[in-house]
Amino acid sequence: MTAIARRPVSRHTAPVPAFAELFEHEQQHLPGSEAAALDAWRRTRFARFETTGLPTQRVEHWKYTNIAKVANVAMGLASRPEVKLDDVQRYFAGGPLARRLIFVNGHLATELSHVGGLPEGVVIKGLDVMLRDDPDRVLAALAEDRALDASGPHSFADLNAAFLQSGAWIEVADDIVLERPIQLLFLTVGEASAVMTHPHIIVKLGARAKAHLIESHVGVKDGHCLTNLVADYEVGAGARLDHDRLQLGAAGTTFIGLNRIRIGEKGELKQTVATLGGTLVRNETDMHLQGSFIEAQLNGVYMPIESEHVDNVIRVHHEQPDGHSDQFYKGLALDKAKAAFAGKIFVYKDAQRTNAFQTNNNLLLSDDAEIDSKPELEIYADDVKCSHGATCGELDPVALFYLRSRGLDRDEAESLLTYAFAAEVLERFTDPAVMKLAQERLIARTPGGANLTDML
Amino acid sequence: MATALETVQDYTAKAYKYGFSTAIESDMAPKGLNEDIVRLISAKKNEPEWMTEWRLEAYRRWLTMEEPNWQKVGYPPIDFQEIYFYAAPKTKERPKSLDDIDPDIRETYNKLGIPIKEQEILSGVAVDYVWDSVSVATTFRAKLQELGIIFGSFSDALQSHPELVKKYLGTVVPQGDNYFAALNSAVFTDGSFVYIPKGVRCPMELSTYFRINEMNTGQFERTLIIAEEGSYVSYLEGCTAPQRDENQLHAAVVELITMDDAEIKYSTVQNWYPGDAEGKGGIYNFVTKRGACRGKRSKISWTQVETGSAITWKYPSCILQGDDSVGEFYSVAVTNNAQQADTGTKMIHIGKRTRSRIVSKGISAGKADQTYRGLVRVLKGAEGARNHTQCDSMLIGDKCGAHTVPYIEIKNRTAKAEHEATTSKISDDQLFYCRARGISEEDAVALVVNGFCREVMNELPMEFAVEARKLLGISLEGSVG
């Protein structure tokens, strides 16, 4: 008798046939489908999606989210409903002179967008335009498939590639400093039937370039809608990217975002993400520090209420020496909500003198809510300073007592402390308009938040 | 002056000193594993039928399971058919008194610095000696019996108190709990059994000394400790093995049970043969240890000093069922050369106001890889539960790795959980400071390392603390940077 062999277990579930039917049907209508290389690439990626399937909770990265429940159902591609300027305007950020691309259910709304008057060396275009005009260029940008980094193929990145249809293409040439912010505004308008969109954002900052990018994902009408976003941000050597992302999903919307960030030597990144809405939100970030002396800051706050579910997964790869990364994430869970955070810092063998920090503080505000936190370190260099801290608890009774002794009643004191806990992250937004929008939404979500408006 | 790195390298390079083997005749079952072997082991131990059935059930479950591979350790597949699952020192009869013990075995224990008789009388520790998974001697048994304490080998307990064994065996770690626990349940050969009756405070430390001697054997022992209402016991466990080129498997199961107001303190100094500098040989230490705080205000405290084994893979855990119960985990893990360790704990908070504390110190040197993996789970009913976790890693040299994988899952609003972790190295500054005060390089390293581990060392019982400190020194010889 020989040794008992290991049998591989399937940790994925097979996709429903509707995906294949939809792909067969839509594939020739997708932008750039006449380009053979692009078409072949879409087919390959779809085939891989079919083989891999959708992750179950037995996949370590998906431990806290049962994605198959909402994503493995028959869905059509979202149509492009009419939206009035008034509906959109209230989500404008970055000031009146910001350059803006506006997407409705993943489709670029050219009549609402403003990208004129750009300095030379700056390109802001819809990805659909790029796919039609220059598919090879897009393919070259996507060729380096960084989704493979983590652990095998990424089902949702494959699905995104297969249905690649729209999104944003932003290029800033070397040494150009963009004075005005760029806003990408994604509106999700719920439809009668279940739909999905697969936008892709590609941002490339040349050496020493500077830009401020605002990304808003807003749900304006409830309905079953899956947004499967893939975003690639490339920050060149000595470049700086300020990145604000506001996620205000509506009921019934599922948001799956995969962010791949690459930073070159002496590059800087400041990213702030606020998740304040959406039935299921998954933010996955893969950040590679590919040069030395990089500064990267990732801030985030998430506050699911009712039966919402938020899952944050962050992987920071320190590949070169003297890098500095800081993760600052705060979570609040109310009602029956579930909030998860899994952050991981990798310090590669050569990345000596790395400073990497990670903080995840959580506030559990209901008996039926759940908080999960998994702060991880994987370190292969010895001259490093790495630390992480995670906490979970309820409001501090001492702080409550202090506020009550100053004349606030219990409810007010609780609202104020809850708001203050989350607002600390909002203050890190680069753009004041984004901060204000986020604060409004935060107040609306805080129990007894209405009382706060007078106080603040 | 040598740099810190060189000093540590010298310091960590010392050889394993318990690596001798003893030529004694053993009674061995045929190689490999099947139902007949399970039956044979059971028959050799003269076990009641329910026990044989229990083992067979575990074996059948094991067949349906697959070897886990989620852990962060790498090793070639184990061929379970190449292992001898039963090896016992051959004696015509069980020794009646300590004087009857095979002189070779006694000599071995002497070499290990633990003379079977004399030292125990001096230190007042009752010891059960386990040789290739079979208990060879137990000291102080009579004295303990007066208090109603049952302490001895698992096989004896199965003969003399089958009802107790039957009642508690597998209630904390069920047969099908995991791959290696299932294997252990099927083939375990011996181990220790402790029963502390109501209200009794065990007057001495109880200790088991494990030694693997035979080649190609696996050691599968099972420890079961029950502390009845209001009782207290402190239990020590020590392990060594001879130096061999093949890897040997050690898959033990430890179950602890505490009733109302009872306390068990379980300390381990694990120094199995770690393999040579290239990673050849050494013990695979795949152990399942779990305690259940069943009673109110009960307490289980795990303290471990892990310096040996080629691969250490274990998570001593606490299930905090009783209200106000307390779980503690203190660990120092040292990996050097090609050693790998994936260790940590699980604290499951079920009862109200349950508290847990985790202090884990990892030191990684040479080409070693070390992971802390821990879970703190607060269930919905665990009103006012409290956890504090601290895990610090120290890296010595640039070829080793240190990883931290904590899971925190909170379902109760009033619960508080805190986790902090740091990774650092012994700096040249620290060493220079000591050197400037006339402390030799080697002592300086030991001083810094001991300071780093102090919180855990303080938890060890006296008898072990001294040994553990020495072990730390030996394991790290040749390595700060």
Contacts between the chains, C-beta under 8 A, distances in Angstrom:
chain1	res1	chain2	res2	distance
A	1	B	32	6.9
A	1	B	34	7.4
A	1	B	81	5.4
A	2	B	79	7.6
A	2	B	81	6.9
A	3	B	77	5.9
A	3	B	78	7.2
A	3	B	79	4.1
A	3	B	80	6.4
A	3	B	81	6.4
A	4	B	63	7.6
A	4	B	67	7.8
A	4	B	80	6.3
A	5	B	77	7.9
A	6	B	66	5.7
A	6	B	67	5.6
A	6	B	69	6.9
A	6	B	77	7.1
A	7	B	66	5.6
A	9	B	66	7.1
A	60	B	70	7.4
A	349	B	398	6.9
A	349	B	399	7.9
A	352	B	398	7.5
A	362	B	410	7.4
A	364	B	410	5.9
A	364	B	412	7.5
A	364	B	413	4.9
A	364	B	415	7.4
A	365	B	413	6.7
A	366	B	413	6.1
A	367	B	380	7.3
A	367	B	412	7.2
A	367	B	413	5.3
A	369	B	411	7.9
A	369	B	413	7.3
A	370	B	409	7.3
A	370	B	410	6.8
A	370	B	411	4.9
A	371	B	408	7.6
A	371	B	409	7.7
A	371	B	410	4.6
A	372	B	407	7.4
A	372	B	408	6.7
A	372	B	409	4.8
A	372	B	410	7.4
A	373	B	407	7.9
A	373	B	408	4.2
A	373	B	410	8.0
A	373	B	419	7.5
A	374	B	405	7.4
A	374	B	406	6.6
A	374	B	407	5.2
A	374	B	408	6.9
A	375	B	404	7.7
A	375	B	406	6.3
A	375	B	419	6.7
A	375	B	421	7.4
A	376	B	403	7.3
A	376	B	404	6.2
A	376	B	405	5.1
A	376	B	406	7.4
A	377	B	393	7.8
A	377	B	402	7.4
A	377	B	403	6.0
A	377	B	404	4.2
A	377	B	421	6.4
A	377	B	423	6.2
A	378	B	401	7.2
A	378	B	403	4.6
A	379	B	393	7.3
A	379	B	395	6.9
A	379	B	401	6.2
A	379	B	402	5.1
A	379	B	403	6.6
A	379	B	423	5.3
A	380	B	400	7.7
A	380	B	401	4.6
A	381	B	395	7.7
A	381	B	398	6.2
A	382	B	395	3.9
A	382	B	396	6.8
A	382	B	397	6.1
A	382	B	398	5.0
A	382	B	400	7.1
A	382	B	425	4.7
A	382	B	481	6.0
A	383	B	398	7.7
A	383	B	425	6.1
A	384	B	395	7.7
A	384	B	423	6.2
A	384	B	424	7.9
A	384	B	425	7.9
A	385	B	423	7.6
A	385	B	424	6.8
A	386	B	422	7.1
A	386	B	423	4.4
A	387	B	420	7.1
A	387	B	421	6.3
A	387	B	422	4.5
A	387	B	423	7.2
A	388	B	404	7.3
A	388	B	419	7.6
A	388	B	420	7.3
A	388	B	421	5.3
A	389	B	418	7.6
A	389	B	419	6.6
A	389	B	420	4.7
A	389	B	421	7.6
A	390	B	406	7.3
A	390	B	408	5.7
A	390	B	417	7.7
A	390	B	418	7.4
A	390	B	419	4.3
A	390	B	420	7.9
A	391	B	416	7.7
A	391	B	417	6.8
A	391	B	418	4.9
A	391	B	419	7.3
A	392	B	408	6.2
A	392	B	410	4.6
A	392	B	415	7.1
A	392	B	416	7.1
A	392	B	417	4.6
A	392	B	418	7.9
A	393	B	415	7.0
A	393	B	416	4.0
A	393	B	417	7.1
A	394	B	413	5.3
A	394	B	414	5.9
A	394	B	416	7.7
